[in-house]
Amino acid sequence: MKTYIGIDFGACNIKAFQINNGRELSIRLDKQQSGKEYIPNIILYDKHKGKLENIVGKIAKRDGKPQNKVWQIKPKISKKNWSKYIENLGREVNAAEVVKDILDCIWRTITNQFAGEKDFDVTITAPVSFSEVQKNLIKQAALDAGIPVTTVITEPFAAMFSLEDFLQDEDKQTVLIFDFGGSTLDLSLFRIERADDELRFTELAAAGLKFGGLDIDKAIFENIFMVKYADEVKKILDNGTPKIEFLNAIESIKESIFEDDEDSMSEFVKDNEGGLIEFNLTKDEIISVLEKIKIKEKIIAVFEELFEDAKIKKSEVTAVKPFGGTSTISYFLEMLTDYFGAEVFDCEDFDLPPDEIYMGVAKGAAKYRYTIEKENSGVTIKNVIPYSIGLAKNKNFTRYIKRNEISGFVTRFESLLISELEKNNWRVAVYQSFSNEFKLPLDSEEVIFMCDVELDKNLYSVEDAILFKMKTDSSGKIHMKFFEFPPDSDEPKLIEEKFVKVG
């Protein structure tokens, strides 16, 4: 019997969920540490009596030297050529290697709980704002760690499938998934319809914001700690204590204040001399920072962008479902009520159990694959591509597929000048962008290289231009067809088809 597993590779924590023979259960990744389902996304390259060992989780967070740890690897995947020297290894590690090492530890923990089980179907999630190249880095790292990954899907898309109540509801609904985690805010807008025995999920639009709980922690450090405790912070930093120790303390205080509804909390930071210095933070101070960085206005701007792409009005949203640790902060729950109205989301009545808030993405990832693999499930799923796709033309990105088109969209016939191809090998460069601008410079930060498509120039007889059509699927693969007009015909002739693996 196949076991479906969803892995939520979060910036702060990693979670996993399994479905086996219809039985649903969280996987305790922290079983030998504190008994929790999830573990901190931190790896320690440990060395004991000359023997190297990779440790992931709370022990890695608490023990070992900073020069042998990597934390917050998920945001680092977005950085070009990131690496860190690890003292115990005597060399540098890059992002792909760190992700592989972390997932290797996770997979050993998972498989140790499934004695004799070999038939796994694994789905991993990624933020909406991750490029296909970044998603494929995670997928390849997982495959290198021995994990049989079937697909990588976006976090809010996965979260949708954890919501049991919508599977039973007969009414048509428009649901907004608000997934606010450690490094990103991810939004997905769904239309859910039931027709006879068929349930249809249509993703209308998706959008992401590269801002999360970790960015809030940094803003608190800069605006509160560096002002209120300037001398103490400087002394500890000068003694060699890394900044991450302050950010960990801020994260702990922030979680305690909002989870326990306290007005203020304190944490201790250890300096390199072994002393402990107390730092206090109040709820009002945290809210003052949120107001100062105008995060509410940024989120509302993304909402409006989402509705514009989906071609619907805010008033058409029938429900809002929050996920992720940062979404539990009362400031954001109240913002959702103010923006959508209490009839759509009421923070006073919000009582989704913490496990569902934190585990919803991993659970939904497992359930997504279980649903589409199940015979006669009666479920139809359509998802969007939350980025634009285009080609390099005259040192510009030229868009051919708009952001938030339904996957499977096919362009009309488009022309491609032979003079714009690289002459020696007739290579077509494909790019993506999270902007919906029609043209952008190739060196813009909005433009991300996806892949090259190499044509066989010996197959073509024309000298000026060829035609092409482009299509993409839900897995991120690009299908391209290339045509030409024969001299004696008015109908285009198909010359080549290319199925391109992105990244």
C-alpha positions in Angstrom: 0.0 0.0 0.0 1.4 3.4 -1.0 2.2 5.9 1.7 1.6 9.6 0.7 3.9 12.0 2.5 3.8 15.8 2.5 6.9 17.8 3.6 6.6 21.5 4.5 10.2 22.7 4.3 9.6 25.9 6.2 12.1 28.7 6.9 11.9 28.2 10.7 10.5 24.7 11.0 10.0 21.5 9.0 6.8 19.5 9.2 5.7 16.2 7.7 2.4 14.4 7.3 1.4 11.0 6.0 -1.7 9.3 4.5 -1.7 5.5 4.4 -4.7 3.5 3.3 -6.9 6.6 4.1 -5.4 7.0 7.6 -4.1 10.5 8.2 -1.4 11.2 10.8 1.3 13.8 11.6 4.8 12.5 11.5 6.8 13.3 14.7 10.1 14.7 13.3 11.3 15.7 16.8 10.5 12.4 18.4 13.9 12.0 20.1 14.2 15.6 21.2 11.0 17.1 22.6 8.2 15.0 21.2 6.9 17.7 18.8 5.8 17.0 15.2 8.0 19.7 13.7 11.6 20.6 14.2 13.6 23.8 13.7 15.2 24.0 10.2 18.8 24.3 11.5 21.6 21.9 10.8 24.7 21.4 12.9 27.8 19.8 11.3 28.9 18.1 14.5 32.2 16.5 15.2 32.7 14.2 18.2 35.9 12.2 18.7 36.9 12.8 15.1 33.6 11.5 13.8 31.3 13.8 11.7 27.6 13.8 12.2 24.8 16.0 10.8 22.2 17.0 13.4 19.0 18.8 12.5 16.5 20.4 14.9 16.4 21.7 18.5 19.8 20.2 19.4 21.4 21.9 16.4 19.7 25.2 17.5 20.9 24.9 21.1 24.3 23.3 20.9 27.5 23.7 18.9 29.4 26.7 17.5 27.9 29.1 15.0 30.7 28.3 12.5 29.4 24.7 12.3 25.7 25.6 11.9 23.5 26.7 9.0 20.1 28.2 9.9 17.5 30.0 7.8 18.6 28.1 4.6 15.3 28.7 2.8 15.8 32.4 2.3 19.4 31.7 1.2 18.2 29.5 -1.7 17.1 32.8 -3.3 20.6 34.2 -3.1 23.0 33.7 -6.0 26.1 31.7 -5.2 25.5 31.6 -1.4 28.0 29.5 0.5 29.4 29.2 4.1 32.7 27.8 5.4 32.0 25.0 7.9 34.9 24.6 10.4 34.3 21.0 11.1 34.1 20.1 7.4 37.1 22.2 6.5 35.4 23.5 3.4 32.4 25.6 2.2 28.9 24.3 1.6 26.4 25.8 -0.8 22.6 26.0 -0.5 21.9 22.9 -2.5 24.2 20.8 -0.4 22.8 22.1 2.9 19.2 21.5 1.8 20.3 17.9 0.8 21.9 17.3 4.1 18.9 18.6 6.0 16.5 16.5 4.0 18.7 13.4 4.4 18.3 13.7 8.2 14.6 14.3 7.8 14.1 11.3 5.5 16.0 9.0 7.9 13.7 10.1 10.7 10.6 9.5 8.6 11.6 6.1 7.2 12.7 4.8 10.7 9.0 5.2 11.6 7.9 3.0 8.7 9.6 -0.3 9.2 9.5 -2.3 6.0 7.6 0.3 4.0 9.1 1.1 0.6 6.4 2.5 -1.6 6.3 6.3 -0.9 4.9 9.2 -2.8 6.4 12.4 -1.5 5.3 16.0 -2.2 7.4 19.0 -1.0 6.1 22.6 -0.8 7.7 25.9 -1.7 6.7 29.5 -1.5 4.7 31.1 -4.4 7.6 33.5 -4.9 10.2 30.7 -5.5 11.3 30.5 -9.1 11.1 27.2 -11.0 14.9 27.0 -10.7 14.6 27.3 -6.9 11.9 24.7 -6.7 14.0 22.3 -8.8 17.0 22.9 -6.5 14.8 21.7 -3.6 13.5 18.8 -5.6 16.9 17.7 -6.8 18.4 18.0 -3.3 15.5 15.8 -2.0 16.2 13.2 -4.8 19.9 13.3 -3.9 18.9 12.6 -0.3 17.0 9.5 -1.5 13.5 11.0 -1.1 11.1 9.8 -3.9 9.7 13.2 -4.6 6.8 13.3 -7.1 6.3 17.0 -7.2 6.9 20.4 -5.6 3.8 22.5 -5.2 3.2 26.0 -3.7 2.4 26.2 0.0 -1.0 27.8 -0.1 -2.1 25.5 -2.9 -1.2 22.6 -0.6 -2.9 24.1 2.4 -6.2 24.3 0.5 -6.4 20.5 0.5 -6.2 20.2 4.3 -9.6 22.0 4.7 -12.1 19.1 5.2 -15.1 21.4 5.5 -14.9 22.5 1.9 -15.0 19.0 0.6 -18.5 18.5 2.0 -20.0 22.0 1.3 -22.6 22.1 -1.5 -22.3 25.8 -2.2 -19.9 27.5 -4.6 -17.2 29.2 -2.6 -14.3 31.5 -3.2 -11.6 30.9 -0.6 -8.4 32.9 0.1 -5.5 31.0 1.7 -3.4 33.3 3.8 -0.2 31.5 4.5 2.2 33.7 6.5 5.3 31.9 7.7 8.9 32.6 8.6 10.2 33.9 5.3 7.2 34.6 3.0 3.6 35.5 2.8 1.9 33.2 0.3 -1.6 33.8 -1.0 -3.8 31.6 -3.2 -7.4 32.3 -4.3 -9.6 29.3 -5.0 -13.0 28.7 -6.6 -14.6 25.6 -5.2 -17.7 24.1 -6.9 -19.6 20.9 -6.5 -21.5 19.6 -9.5 -23.3 16.3 -8.9 -20.6 13.9 -7.7 -17.7 16.1 -8.9 -15.8 18.5 -6.8 -13.9 21.2 -8.8 -10.9 23.1 -7.4 -9.8 26.1 -9.6 -7.0 28.2 -8.5 -7.9 31.7 -9.7 -4.6 33.5 -8.8 -1.6 33.2 -6.5 0.8 35.8 -5.2 3.7 36.0 -2.8 5.5 38.6 -0.7 9.1 37.9 0.3 8.5 39.0 3.9 7.8 36.8 7.0 8.4 36.3 10.7 12.1 36.4 10.3 11.9 39.9 8.7 9.7 41.0 11.6 12.4 39.7 14.0 15.1 41.7 12.2 12.9 44.9 12.2 12.4 44.5 16.0 16.1 44.0 16.5 17.0 47.1 14.5 14.2 49.4 15.8 13.9 48.2 19.5 16.9 46.3 20.6 19.5 48.5 18.9 17.9 51.5 20.5 16.6 50.3 23.8 19.6 48.1 24.6 22.3 49.6 22.3 25.2 49.3 24.8 24.3 45.7 25.8 23.9 44.6 22.2 27.1 46.1 21.1 29.0 44.5 24.0 27.7 41.0 23.2 28.2 41.3 19.5 31.8 42.6 20.0 32.5 39.6 22.2 31.7 37.3 19.2 28.1 36.3 19.9 26.3 36.0 16.5 23.3 38.2 15.8 21.2 35.1 15.3 21.1 34.7 19.2 19.3 38.0 19.5 16.9 37.0 16.7 16.2 33.6 18.4 15.4 35.5 21.6 13.1 37.9 19.7 11.3 35.0 18.0 10.8 33.3 21.4 9.4 36.5 23.0 7.2 37.3 20.1 5.6 33.8 20.0 5.1 33.8 23.8 3.5 37.3 23.8 0.9 36.5 21.1 0.3 32.8 21.9 -0.2 33.5 25.6 -1.7 36.9 25.2 0.9 38.6 27.4 1.7 42.3 27.5 5.5 41.7 27.7 8.0 38.9 28.0 11.7 38.5 28.6 14.5 36.3 27.3 18.2 35.9 28.1 21.1 36.1 25.6 24.4 34.5 26.5 27.6 36.3 25.8 30.9 34.5 25.0 32.0 34.9 28.6 29.2 32.8 29.9 27.1 35.6 31.3 23.3 36.0 30.7 21.8 39.3 29.9 18.0 39.8 30.0 16.1 41.5 27.2 12.4 42.5 27.5 9.9 43.2 24.7 6.3 44.4 24.9 3.4 43.8 22.7 3.0 47.5 22.1 6.6 47.7 20.9 6.1 44.9 18.5 3.0 46.5 17.1 4.8 49.9 16.8 7.5 48.2 14.6 4.8 46.6 12.4 3.2 50.0 11.9 6.6 51.6 11.2 7.5 49.2 8.4 4.0 49.5 7.0 3.6 45.7 6.5 -0.2 46.0 6.6 -0.2 48.4 3.6 2.1 46.0 1.7 -0.2 43.0 2.4 -3.3 44.9 1.2 -1.4 45.9 -2.0 -0.8 42.2 -2.7 -4.5 41.4 -2.0 -5.5 44.0 -4.6 -3.0 42.7 -7.1 -4.4 39.2 -6.5 -8.0 40.2 -7.1 -7.0 42.1 -10.3 -5.2 39.0 -11.7 -8.2 36.8 -10.8 -10.6 39.3 -12.3 -12.9 39.2 -9.2 -13.9 41.7 -6.5 -13.0 41.5 -2.8 -16.7 41.1 -2.1 -16.7 37.8 -3.9 -14.5 36.2 -1.3 -16.6 33.9 0.9 -13.9 32.7 3.4 -10.4 33.4 4.5 -8.2 30.7 6.0 -4.9 31.6 7.7 -2.0 29.2 8.0 1.6 29.6 9.2 3.0 30.8 12.5 3.2 34.5 11.7 -0.5 34.5 10.8 -1.4 33.8 14.4 -0.2 37.2 15.5 -3.4 39.1 16.5 -2.3 42.2 14.5 -2.7 40.2 11.3 -5.8 38.4 12.3 -7.4 41.8 13.1 -6.2 43.1 9.8 -8.0 40.3 7.9 -11.2 41.1 9.8 -11.0 44.8 9.1 -10.2 44.2 5.4 -12.7 41.4 4.5 -15.4 42.0 7.2 -16.4 39.8 10.1 -18.9 37.8 7.9 -15.9 36.5 5.9 -13.3 36.3 8.6 -13.8 37.1 12.3 -10.7 37.1 14.4 -12.8 36.8 17.5 -14.2 33.5 16.3 -11.0 32.2 14.9 -10.4 28.9 16.6 -8.5 26.8 14.2 -6.4 24.4 16.4 -2.7 25.3 16.4 -1.8 21.9 14.9 -3.9 22.7 11.8 -2.4 26.2 11.4 1.2 24.8 11.6 0.6 21.4 10.0 -2.0 22.4 7.3 0.6 22.8 4.5 2.3 19.4 5.1 -1.1 17.7 5.5 -2.5 19.3 2.3 0.6 18.3 0.3 0.0 14.6 1.3 -3.7 14.9 0.7 -3.2 16.6 -2.7 -1.3 13.6 -4.1 -3.6 11.1 -2.3 -6.6 12.9 -3.9 -5.4 12.9 -7.5 -4.1 9.4 -7.3 -7.3 7.9 -5.9 -9.4 6.2 -8.4 -12.9 7.7 -9.1 -12.1 10.5 -6.7 -14.5 12.8 -8.5 -12.1 15.8 -8.0 -11.0 18.1 -10.8 -8.0 20.4 -10.0 -6.8 23.4 -12.1 -3.9 25.5 -10.9 -2.3 28.7 -12.1 1.2 29.6 -13.0 2.0 32.5 -10.6 4.7 34.0 -12.9 5.0 35.3 -16.4 7.0 33.3 -19.0 8.8 34.8 -22.0 11.9 34.7 -24.2 15.1 36.8 -24.4 14.7 39.2 -27.4 17.1 42.1 -28.1 18.4 41.9 -24.5 14.9 42.2 -23.1 12.5 39.7 -21.5 9.4 39.6 -23.7 6.4 38.1 -22.1 4.2 35.5 -23.9 2.4 33.8 -21.0 0.9 36.2 -18.4 1.1 35.7 -14.6 -1.7 33.6 -13.2 -2.7 31.9 -16.4 -4.2 28.5 -15.8 -1.6 25.8 -16.4 -2.0 24.3 -19.8 -2.5 27.7 -21.4 -1.2 27.7 -25.0 0.1 30.9 -26.7 -1.1 31.8 -30.2 1.5 31.6 -33.1 4.3 34.0 -32.2 7.2 35.0 -34.5 10.9 34.6 -33.7 13.4 36.4 -35.9 16.3 34.1 -36.9 18.6 37.1 -36.5 17.7 37.1 -32.7 18.8 33.5 -32.3 22.4 32.6 -31.3 23.8 32.0 -34.8 26.0 29.0 -34.0 23.5 26.8 -32.2 20.1 28.4 -32.7 19.4 28.6 -28.9 16.3 30.2 -27.4 16.6 31.5 -23.8 13.5 31.1 -21.7 12.9 33.4 -18.7 10.2 33.9 -16.0 9.2 36.9 -14.1 6.8 37.6 -11.1 6.0 40.9 -12.7 3.4 41.1 -15.4 5.3 43.7 -17.4 5.4 42.9 -21.1 9.0 43.9 -21.5 11.8 44.1 -19.0 15.6 44.3 -19.2 17.2 40.9 -18.9 19.4 42.2 -16.1 16.4 43.2 -14.0 15.9 41.5 -10.6 12.4 40.7 -11.7 13.7 38.4 -14.5 15.0 34.9 -13.8 16.6 32.6 -16.3 14.8 29.3 -16.6 16.4 27.3 -19.4 17.8 27.2 -22.9 16.0 25.5 -25.8 18.4 24.4 -28.6 17.0 24.0 -32.1 18.3 22.0 -35.0 19.1 24.6 -37.5 19.5 22.0 -40.2 15.8 21.3 -40.2 14.8 24.8 -41.2 14.7 26.2 -44.7 13.6 29.8 -44.0 16.0 32.6 -43.6 14.0 35.4 -41.9 11.7 34.1 -39.1 10.1 31.0 -37.6 6.9 30.6 -35.6 6.5 29.1 -32.2 3.8 28.1 -29.6 4.5 27.8 -25.9 2.6 25.9 -23.2 3.4 25.0 -19.6 2.0 22.4 -17.3 1.4 22.2 -13.5 4.8 20.6 -13.0 6.6 23.6 -14.5 7.7 21.9 -17.6 7.6 23.9 -20.8 6.3 22.4 -24.1 7.4 24.4 -27.2 6.5 23.8 -30.9 8.4 25.4 -33.7 7.0 26.0 -37.2 7.9 27.6 -40.5 6.0 28.5 -43.6 7.2 26.4 -46.6 7.6 28.5 -49.7 4.7 26.8 -51.5 2.2 26.8 -48.7 0.1 29.2 -46.6 -0.1 26.7 -43.7 2.6 26.6 -41.1 4.5 23.3 -40.9 5.6 21.8 -37.6 9.4 21.3 -37.6 10.3 20.6 -34.0 8.8 19.9 -30.6 10.7 20.4 -27.3 9.7 19.3 -23.8 11.9 21.4 -21.6 12.9 20.5 -18.0 13.2 23.8 -16.2 16.3 24.6 -14.3 
